[in-house]
Amino acid sequence: MSESPTIGVSVIETALQTMPLAPGVYRMLDAKGDALYVGKARNLVRRVTSYTQLGRLPERLRRMVSETASMEIITTHTEAEALLLEANLIKRLKPRFNIVLRDDKSYPWLMLTEDHPFPQIAKHRGAQVRKVSYWGPFASAWAVNQTVTAMQRVFLLRSCSDSVFSTRSRPCLLYQIKRCSAPCVGRISQQAYAGLVAQARAFLSGKAGSVQKELAAQMEQAAEALEFERAAAIRDRLRGLTFVQGSSVVNPASMTDADVIAAWQSAGQTCVQVFFIRGGRNNGNRAFFPSHTRAEETPDVLSAFIAQFYDDKPPPPLLLVNHDLPEQALIAEALSLKAGRRVEVTHPQRGEKHAVVQHAETNAREALERKLAESAGQAKLLEGVAALFKLPSTPERIEVYDNSHIMGTNPYGVMIVGGPEGFTKSAYRKFGIKGPVTPGDDFAMMREVLTRRFSRALKDGAEGNEAEWPDLVLIDGGAGQLSAARAVLDDLGVQDVKLAAIAKGPDRDAGREWFYTDGQEPFQLPPRDPVLYFLQRLRDEAHRFAITTHRAGRSKAIRTSELDEIEGIGAARKRALLNHFGSARGVKMAGLADLEAAAGISRETARRVYAHFHPDARLEEGASKRA
């Protein structure tokens, strides 16, 4: 780290000597090479020179300059390209002196397959690679699930996977409750199903009115032809369509595809609410709390948020915001460049669009008020924990450990983290127990978990990396677990971490837990004590995470088979063998000739599989005929 701002200024001045008069992105790095700040400029020299004028910089930037040990630049063709690159780097590097959007979650989409005669409608999350039409994004899994259900009711599209579709011999329950047309068993022709798909596409594209008119015409035709059962079915679909159109909180008639983005700031924190409008319908909303200093103004936070938010997702044609942005035209140009079409960013002043933005702003204000209230309550609880365990200050990081296994099989240990902002799920850790550990030995499992966690922390500290150290470690257990945990930390030379254990009371009743910690007699808290509830929540969250981790590991173990151990047998050949013989046991019992007869299995592969299960057998020319 630089000793004073003047040293940082000299670093910047040296970099300026070879810096081009061009658009680009600059990075200020500390002595360890970590990014302190990422910025963009239309003219790199002019922008970076401003950091050498310390008298004009606020205290935050003077501190940043004092820590600057080196600089890196990347030139771009335009300032819009620089803005996109800046957003990408900020999101990836998370520099301390930038406004940072902490959004690691992927968004769910609605997908309609295109590589099957009877397309499937389903929820999708992750990379978009298959031949599929995607609609979204949606703010939550709940929102997309509601839409899938609605699409089933109105358009009777299948939601089952292709493998389930190909093996059906009779209609499923969804057909019975009128949410699927049962194309799997021929209850609808391919041409008629294609008509349903076309209607669904039109609806998702915002043409609900034309779909409604088409359905009404079909219902009248069916009634005139005295096909009353068909007319009633279409009537039910029309009712479902009307319900879907009227069920959203925000359904602005004047907008087809848009994002409504509103920010509200209070007490040095900002909440940004995003409403996703697609096809004239509200796909849900989500609240974000970007990390920034108290000095940042709301328009600046909103501008940085938008640039980073669309780094990994396509922007819609219209963005409605509740503030005029500092570089609004540049942001619109950058998003247009990314989308390959025109993207408009506007701050509406009146009319329906203004009302929608005001609604989003109200949601942002209320979400921030809730978060601030929760933070205040959390602070009081942490003060209670500090008093309870005689901590020198209010804990910033509490780590809770638990184990999970069934009769010693698939053992896992976990660590969850809590603090002033609630649960820090990005800091959760899973530990697959490596052993050797006697099955069911909880003490040994906990010793391994703590040894691995704190050995790694000590190593990171020795290498100059900033290690996260807990103020309190909470163990699920009693005096024995506490003693074992203390022995591990003593062996590692860790003396500055407070240890405590929480043990279930008689009959495992919640509210009668015993607490164990060094230097204090075991004690209980009053049944309605808020601090007790808080510690119970920490313990229960660790238990939940341990159970789900164990179940995931057990499911993975169940999905593996002895076929995975055979060299050269990948997923496709494994699937071919299992489809042909029905199970791994069937493959194991098969003769060489039977293996060679399986579809997709060559003679060499068959011999390799047979040799794996029959290591003592001699495979000679003609052996397959004698097997």
N, C-alpha and C positions, 0 to 999 in steps of 0.2 A: 504494500500500500504506500502511496506517495505520502511524504511527511507534511507537505503544505500545498496550498493551491498553486503556488508559483512553480513547483515541480511539475504538476499536471499541465500548467500552461505551457511550459517548455516542451513537453511531450506533444501537445497539440500543435505548437508552432513548428516543430520539426516535421510533423505529418503534413502540414500545410504547404511545405516547400515542394512537395511532389503531387499535391492534390489537383485534379483537373477542374476546370470551370465548366462542369457538366452536371446534369441531374444524377442523383444516385442516393445510396443509403450509407450511413456511417455508423460504426459501432465503437463505443468507448469501453475499453476492457480494463479490469483491475490487474493486480500483480499476479494473480493465479490464472488469468486468461478468461475469467468469467465476464459476461457482458454486464456492464453497468447501465448502459443506455443505448437504445437504437433509435436513430432519427432519419428523416428523409429530407431532401432539399432539391429545389430547382437548380440551384447553383451551390455546389458543395463548398467551395472556398468561402463564399460570402456567408453561408450559414455557420460553418465551423469556426470562422474567425470570431464570431460573436462570443464564443466561449473563452476567448483570451481576454475579454474586457470584464474583469472580475467585479468592478464597481457597479456594473449594470445588471449583474446576475443576482437572483434571489439566493437566500442561504442554502436552499436545497441543491441548486445547481453548483454553487461554490463547493459544497461538500462532494458532489459528483466529480468535479474537475480535480479536487485534491486527491481522489482515489484513482484517477486515470493514469494507467501505466503504459498503455499503447492504444493505437487506433487502427481500425480496418475500414476500408471503403469498398463499395461495389457500385460501379457506374451503370446507369440505365439509359435507354433512348429518350424516355419522357418522364415527367414528374408523376404521371399517373402510374406508370410501371414501378416507379420508386415507392409510391404509396402502397401498392400491393405487396411488394417485397418487404417493406417495413412491417406491415401487419403480420406477414408470415413469420418473420424473424422474432418479433415481439411475442407472438403466441408460442413459438418453439423455445426461445431462450428465457422468457420471463425475466427481463432485466429489472433490477430493484428500483430504478428511477423512472420507469415508464408506467403508464396506465395499462394494466394487464387484465384481460378478460380470462377468468378462470372457468373454462367450459370444456371439460374433457369428455362430455357425454355425446354419443352419436344420436342422431334423430331418426325416429321411425318414419317409414314411407309406406304408402299403399302401392302394391305392385299388381299388374295384370300381365300374365305371361303371354308370349307371342310364339313360342316354339311347340305348341300343342294344339291339336284340332279343337279341343274344348278348353279354352284358356281358364286359368285359375286366378282367383283374387285372394290376396293374402297380405299380411303385414311383413315388412322387410326392414332390417336394420343392418348396416354395414356397407361393404363395397358393392357398387352397382356394376355387375359384370355380365349377368345372364341376359339373353334376349328377352327383355321385359320392358313394359311401359311403366314409369314411376310417376307417382302423384304425391305431392307433399312439398316440404316436410310437415310433419305434425309435431305439436309441442310435447306430446306424451304418448305412451303406449295405450293409455285409456282412450285418448282421442281417436287414434287410428283403429282401435278395436271397435269403437262405437260406429265408425264409418264402415268397416267391414260388415258388421251386423246389419247396418242400414242397407248396404248394397245387396246383401243376401235377401233381405225382405222385399226389396223393390225389383231387383233384376234377376234373382234366383241363380246367381253364379256360384259355381263350386268353389269351396275353400280347401278341399282336401289335397294332399300331395299327389304327385303323379304316380308314385308307387301304390298308394292306397287306391287311387282311381282305377289302376289297371287290375287290381285283385278283387274288386267288389263283384258280388254276385246278386245282391239285392239292395234296394235303396236304403240309405242310412236314415238316422233320426231327423236330420235337417230337411229331408224331403217330406217326412211325415208332418213337420211343423211349418211347412211351406216357406222354407228358406233356401231351397236348392231345387233345381229342375231335374236332378238325377240323370245327367248325361252318361254317367258311368254304366248304367244298365239300359240305355237306349230309350229312356222315357221322353227324350226330346231329340229331334234331328240336329245334325251339325249346322244346317242352314238356319233353323229356328234359333239355335243357341247363339250363332253369329249375330243374329238380330238383337238378342239381349245384350251381347257384348258391345255392339254399336251404340245402343241406348246408354249403357253404362259409361262409355267413353264420352258421349255427348254431355251427360250429366256432370261428370268430373271436370269437363272443360267449361262449365258454367252455362250450359244450355239446358237448364232444367225446364224452362218454359216450353221449349219445343218437344222435349220428352213427354211432358204432361199432356200436351195437345195430341201427340201421337197415341199415347195410351188411352186417352178419352175417345179418340176416333175408333181404336180397336175395340173398346168396350161397347160402343154403339153398334158397330158392325156385328159383333158376337150376339148382342141382344136381338138385333133385327133378324139374324139367322136362327133365332131360337136356341142358340148355344148358351144357355143360362149359366151353366157351371163354369164355362170359360169366361163369360162376362163377369161373374162374381170374383174369379181369380184375378182378373185385371183390375177390378174395383179395389180389391185388397192391396194391390200394388200401388194404385193411385193414392190410397190413404197413407200408405207407408211413405210415398214420395212427399206428400204434403207435410207429414210429421217431420221428415228430415229437413225440409226447407225452413220450417218454423222453429226448430229446436235449438238453434244457436243463439248465444247471447248477443253477439255482434254479427249481423248479416247485412252489410251495406250494399244496397242495390246498385250503387254507382261504381263499385269496384269488383273486378274479377279476380286478378292475382295481385296481391300487395302484402307488404309487411308493415304493421303499425308499430312504431318504436317510440317509446316515451320514457324520459328519465326524470327522476325526482331526487333531490339532494337534501340531506338534513344531517346535522351533527357530524359533518365531515365524511359521510358515507353516501353512496349513490346506489339507487336501484334503477335498473333498466327493465322495462316490461316490453316483451315482443309478442304481438298477436299475428298469427299466420292466417291470412285470408287467401284461399285458393278456390277457384271456380265459384266465387261469390259466397263461399261458406267460411265460417270460422273454424280453422283446424286446431284451435286451442292457443294457449298463451303460456309463457314461461318467464319467470323473474330471474334477473342476473344481478350480481353485486360485484362489479369490477374492483380490482385492487388499485388504489391511488392515494396520493397524499391529500391532506385536508385543504391544501391551497388550490387544488384543481377546480376550475369552474365547470358547471353542468354541461354547457355546449362542448367544451373540450373533451370531457369524459365521453359524451355521446358520440362525438366524431371518432375518437379512438376505438370505441366499442364497435361501431359499424364497420370500420375497416377490418378489424380482427374477426368479427362475427362471420363475415362472408368469405373468409380465407379458405374454408373447406366446404362451402355449400353454395349453390347457384343463387344469385339474388333475383327476386321477382322484378317485373317491369316497373313497379312503383313502390317507393318507400315513403311513408308518411311519418314525420318526426314532430316533436313538440317544441323544438328550438331551431332557430336559424344556426347552421353549423359554420364554424370558422372557414372551412374550405369546402363549402357545399358543392360548388361546380366541379372541383377537382375530384371529390369523392364520387360524384355521379359519373364522371369520365372514367375513373378507375373501375368502377363496378360495371360500366358498359363494356369496357375492354375485357373484363373477366367473363361476362355473360355472352359476349359476341352479339349483342343487340342493345338497343337504347334502354337505359335505366334512369328513371327520374327520381330525384330526391326533393321533396317539397315539404314546407311547413304550412299547412292549410290554416286560413284565418277565419273561415266561416263555412256554413253549410254542413252537409252530412259528413264529409271527411274530417272537418274540424271536430264534430261531435264524437267521432270514433277515436280521434287522437286524445280528446279530453277524457274519454272513458279509459283509455290505456294509461293516461297520466294518473287518474284516480287510483287505478290498480297498483301503479308503481308506488304512489305515496302510502297506500295502505300496507303494501308488502314491506316497505322500509320501516314503517312504524311498528309492525309486528316484530321485525328482526331486531330493532333497537330495544323493544320491550323484552324480548327473549334474552338479548345480550345482558341487559340490566339484571334480569332474574338469574341468569347464569353466573354473573359476577358475584352475586350474593351467595349462591350455592358454593362457588369455589372458595370464597372467604370462609364459609363454614367448614369446608374440607381442610383448609389450612389450619384452622383453630383445632379441629378434631385430632389431626395427626401431628400437631405442633410443627408445622412447616414454617420456614423463615419468611416466606412471602406467599401470595396467592399463586397457586400452580397454573402454569401456562400449558403444560402437557402432562396428562395422566395416561399411563399405559396399563392396560388390563390384559392378563394372559389366561388362556383356558386351553384344555385339550379335549379331543373327541375321538372315540374309537368304538368298535363293537367287539368285545371279547379279545381285544388286542389287535384286531385286523384293521387295515387302512388307517393307521394312527396319524393324526394331525395335531399340531399346536398352532395357536393363533395369537395375534396381538392386535388389539383395537386401541384407538387413541381418541381421547376427549380433551376439551379445553374451552377457552372462552367463547369460541364460535360453535360449540356443540361437538358432534362427532366429526373427526377429520378422516373421512373414508379413504382419501388418497394415501394416507399413512398406514393403513391396515396392512398386516403381513401374515402370510401363511407359511407354516414350516412343516413340510413332509418329514416325519420322523425317520431318520436313517438308521439309528441304533448303533451297536446292538442294544436292544431294549427287551426285557422280558415282557411278553404280552400282558397288557393291562397294568404295567408299572407306571402309574401317573407321576410318581416322583422323578423317575428317570427321564420321562418325556419332558417334564418341565425343566429339568436340569439341562437337557439338550437344547431346548428352545432358548432359554436365557443365556446359555453359553454362546450360541450362535449369534444371537442378537447383540450382546454387549461386546463380544470379540470383534464383530464387524464395526461397531461404533468406535471402539478403541483404535482399530486399524485405520478407519477414515480420519480420525483425529490426528493420528501420527503422520498421515500422508498430507496433512494440511487441508483436508476437506472438512467442511462444517458438518459435524455430526449432531443429530437431534438427540438431546438428552432429556429424559423425563424428570419431572419434579416429584412424581409419585408413581410407584409401581404397585399395582393391585393384583393380588393372586387369588384365584378362586380356590379356596381351601381353608385349612385351619393351621394350628401351630406347626404340624409336620411340614406342610408345604412352605410355610414361612421360613422355617429353619433350613430347608433344602435350598430355597432361593437365596438366603443370606450367605450360605456356604459357597454358592456359585459366584456371587459378586465379590466375596472376600478373596476367593482364589484368583479372580481377575484383577484384584486391586481396586475395585470400584467401591468407594466409601461414601460418596456424596449423593447417593440416591436413596430416598426414603422408601422403605418396603412396608406393605401392609397386606393382610389376608382377610378375606370375607368368607365366613363359613355359614352354611344354612343352619337354622336353629332346629330345635326338637321337631320331629315329624316333617322336617324340611319346610316349615312354614315361613312364607315371606313376611318380613316385619319383625322376626325374632332372631335375626342374624347376629353372630358374634364376630367381633373384629379383633385381630391380633396385629401388633406392631412392636418393634423394638422399644424397650424402655417403658412400656406401659402394660398394665394388667389387662387381660382380655375384657372387653366391655360390650354392652349393647346400647342401642339408641332407642329413644321412645318410639313406639309404633308409628306415629304420625309425623315424625320429624322429616322436614323437607330434605335435609342432607342425606338421611337414610334412603329416601326415594331416589335421590340422585345417584347414590352409590349402587343401589339395586339396578337402576337403568344401565349403568356402566357394566355391571356384572352380567346382566341379561343380554346386552348387546354382544359381549364377548362370547357368551354361550350360543347365541343365535348364529354368529359368524363361524364358530367352531363346528356347529352342527351342519350348516350349509356347505362348509368346506369339506367336511368328512363325506357328506352325501355325494358331492360332485366327484371326489376322488374314488368313492366306491362305485359310482356309476361308470366312471372311466375304466376302472378295473374290470367291471362286468362286461363292458363292450369289447375288451381285448380278448384274444383267444390264442391258442397255441400256434395258429397259422401265422401270427405276427412275428414269431421267432424264426420263421423259415426265410433264408436269404433269397431275395429275388421275388418274393411274394408281396406285391403292393396292394393297394386298395382295390384296383380293378380285378386282379386275379383272385384275391380273397373273396370278393363279391361273387365272382363266377363260380368258385368252388362251393361256397355256401348255398347259392341258388340251386346248384346242381344236386348237392348231397344233403341239403337241409340243415346241417349243423357241422361243427368242427369234429364231433365224434363220428359223423358219417364219413367225413374226409379221411379220418384216421383209420377207419375200418375198411376203406375201399381198396380194391386191388389195383395194380398198376394199369391194367387194361381199362378199368373203369375210370381211372383218373385221366388217361389219355383221351377217353371218349367225351369228357366234359367240354362244353363250348368255351372257346377262348383259352384253353390250356394246351400248350405245345407238348411234344413228347419229352423234351428236355426238362420242362417245368414239372411234368408229371413224375419223372424219375427223381427229381429233387425232392418233391413232396413225399413220395413213397419212401425214399431213403431217410428222410427226417423221422418218420414214424416207425421205420423198420431198419434201424442202424446195423443190424446183424445180417440183413438179407444181402445176397450177392446179386447184383444187377448185371446180367450178361446180355449179349445180343440174343434176342428171342425170348428174354425173360418175360416181356409183356404178354406174349402168347401163352406162357405157362402159368401166369399169375391168376 
